[in-house]
Amino acid sequence: MIIQLSSGQGPTECELAVCKLYEALKKEYPDIRLLSSHASRQEGCYTSILFETEKDLSKLEGSIQWICRSPFRPNHKRKNWFVDVSIIPEMDNICKDKDIRFERFHSGGKGGQNVNKVETGVRLIHIPTGITVTSTAERSQYANKKDALNKLNAILKEKEVNEKKKQADSAWREHTKIVRGNPVRVYEGMEFKRKR
């Protein structure tokens, strides 16, 4: 499961809350592995942190409230800061050799009797996606298989690039969706103690 913690468009206090929440979650779920983070201009603060875990943290999706006087602006009246917790869709695993079915067939066209006697045409089927690629350009099955694999790899690479872009777009959209109020969890003070 991939989780994003985000300060949204919030001030530096929300960015500090992102860091404190990440540290609190690491203590609670030790298997958390950092994927990426975006540091803020304030040292020790982050606008967002992306991490993965084997645990199901879907119950944390929503907003987290931190009740604390501002450590950056002592006379500031506001003491409620919010962080957004979002589940980011995982990318599909695109290609493994066991996911490809290989078929041979007689290819038509130039080549004389070789075309009728030998199965030189090659068809590759990527089982998870259903993508089918054929090659009959060469007189040897080996060369056609190599050509078909190159075609399939190009298609799957493009698909993987599109999947990564979709994931990045999804993570970016979540930055603007922060809801202030109705928190899933509440933390209090600079010690970041869980209240509820």
C-alpha atoms as one frame of an Amber mdcrd trajectory, in Angstrom:
protein
   0.000   0.000   0.000   1.359   3.426  -0.967   0.468   6.340   1.322   1.029
  10.061   0.868   1.153  12.556   3.737   0.607  16.115   2.527   0.439  19.587
   4.025  -1.644  20.640   1.019  -1.486  24.406   0.656  -1.046  24.776   4.431
   1.560  26.884   6.238   4.899  25.743   7.691   3.164  24.353  10.794   1.321
  21.842   8.578   4.638  20.908   6.956   6.120  20.225  10.412   3.031  18.108
  11.198   3.753  16.002   8.068   7.225  15.211   9.452   5.940  14.488  12.975
   3.136  12.260  11.637   5.580  10.279   9.515   7.839   9.706  12.551   4.831
   8.653  14.682   3.626   6.209  12.003   7.134   4.712  11.644   7.056   3.864
  15.382   3.579   2.360  15.027   4.323   0.481  11.767   8.054  -0.407  11.623
   7.856  -1.871   8.091   7.249   1.595   6.550   9.662   2.318   3.687  10.191
   5.868   2.409   9.638   6.265  -1.358  10.038  10.020  -1.760   9.737  13.299
   0.111   9.523  16.974  -0.765  11.340  19.160   1.746   9.974  22.592   2.521
  11.971  25.797   2.859  11.894  25.356   6.647  14.542  22.898   7.850  13.085
  19.665   9.265   9.732  20.149   7.514   8.186  18.419   4.486   5.359  19.456
   2.169   4.747  15.772   1.381   6.083  12.297   2.107   5.320   9.185   0.058
   5.885   5.772   1.657   4.821   2.158   1.326   3.855  -0.509   3.832   2.519
  -4.063   3.793  -0.065  -3.074   6.426  -3.571  -1.902   5.535  -3.638   1.759
   6.571  -6.867   2.622   4.757  -8.431   3.599   8.111  -6.014   6.567   8.205
  -7.206   8.043   4.901  -8.549  11.539   5.468  -7.285  14.423   7.561  -5.142
  14.300  10.699  -5.363  17.166  13.179  -2.435  18.477  15.213  -3.353  20.766
  18.115  -0.348  22.897  19.057   0.714  26.515  19.339   2.871  27.539  16.405
   6.580  26.899  17.054   7.374  29.369  14.262   4.970  32.218  15.140   4.579
  32.398  18.954   1.860  35.081  18.921  -0.253  33.382  16.264  -3.795  32.622
  17.507  -4.328  29.510  15.396  -3.445  26.188  17.041  -5.182  23.617  14.797
  -3.111  22.277  11.885  -4.166  19.625   9.375  -2.375  16.990   7.287  -3.958
  14.959   4.483  -3.412  11.191   4.346  -4.142   9.674   0.918  -3.846   6.186
  -0.533  -2.086   6.350  -3.912  -2.965   3.640  -6.459  -0.091   1.242  -7.077
   1.311   0.756 -10.562   0.599  -2.495 -12.327   3.602  -4.769 -12.679   3.971
  -4.762 -16.431   6.119  -7.630 -17.735   7.670 -10.903 -16.678   8.793 -13.649
 -19.080   6.272 -16.094 -17.615   3.527 -13.621 -18.628   4.306 -14.073 -22.341
   2.841 -16.888 -24.444   4.813 -17.797 -27.574   3.112 -19.219 -30.698   4.558
 -20.245 -34.096   2.732 -20.278 -37.412   3.329 -20.576 -41.153   3.846 -17.120
 -42.591   2.712 -16.203 -46.086   4.503 -14.070 -48.619   7.954 -14.271 -50.168
  10.310 -17.099 -49.287   9.438 -19.942 -51.648   8.984 -23.424 -50.197  10.533
 -22.308 -46.853   7.264 -20.440 -46.126   5.151 -23.567 -46.619   7.424 -26.018
 -44.778   8.687 -24.106 -41.723   6.754 -22.204 -39.065   8.746 -18.975 -39.167
   5.968 -16.557 -38.132   5.933 -15.672 -34.425   3.067 -14.413 -32.249   3.684
 -13.194 -28.679   0.765 -12.673 -26.313   1.257 -10.722 -23.083  -1.241 -12.596
 -20.886  -2.009  -9.924 -18.202  -2.814  -7.182 -20.743  -3.889  -9.247 -23.757
  -1.485  -7.344 -26.020  -0.625  -9.450 -29.095   2.380  -8.844 -31.335   3.307
 -10.769 -34.488   6.362 -10.809 -36.702   6.769 -12.453 -40.114   9.331 -10.108
 -41.671  12.301 -12.479 -41.444  12.884 -15.999 -42.812  14.063 -17.357 -39.442
  11.872 -18.016 -36.455  14.641 -16.777 -34.122  14.846 -13.398 -35.912  11.040
 -13.050 -35.906  10.885 -13.867 -32.191  13.533 -11.227 -31.478  11.618  -8.669
 -33.584   8.312  -9.487 -31.832   9.949  -9.177 -28.398  11.334  -5.751 -29.342
   7.852  -4.615 -30.445   6.219  -5.971 -27.277   8.846  -4.366 -25.032   8.298
  -0.989 -26.723   4.516  -1.218 -26.171   4.919  -2.330 -22.533   7.509   0.395
 -21.841   5.075   3.039 -23.105   2.349   1.516 -20.929   4.665   1.632 -17.891
   5.511   5.298 -18.542   1.777   6.086 -18.733   1.153   4.169 -15.456   3.902
   6.169 -13.685   2.444   9.425 -15.002  -1.024   8.399 -13.794   0.365   7.621
 -10.318   2.232  10.937 -10.137  -0.888  12.839 -11.298  -2.973  11.074  -8.661
  -0.486  12.010  -5.921  -0.413  15.633  -7.120  -4.233  15.925  -7.150  -4.341
  14.817  -3.507  -2.353  17.911  -2.433  -5.345  20.133  -3.086  -7.974  17.898
  -1.451  -7.075  18.460   2.205 -10.138  18.776   4.442  -9.819  20.836   7.607
 -12.180  19.310  10.127 -13.597  15.871  10.917 -10.142  14.347  11.510  -9.456
  10.607  11.479  -6.867  11.076  14.260  -5.870  13.921  16.565  -2.387  14.585
  17.954  -1.456  17.191  20.547   1.576  19.286  21.537   5.153  19.392  20.286
   5.602  15.812  21.587   2.937  14.796  19.045   0.993  12.626  21.518  -2.023
  10.842  20.082  -5.208  12.187  21.652  -7.743  10.013  19.781
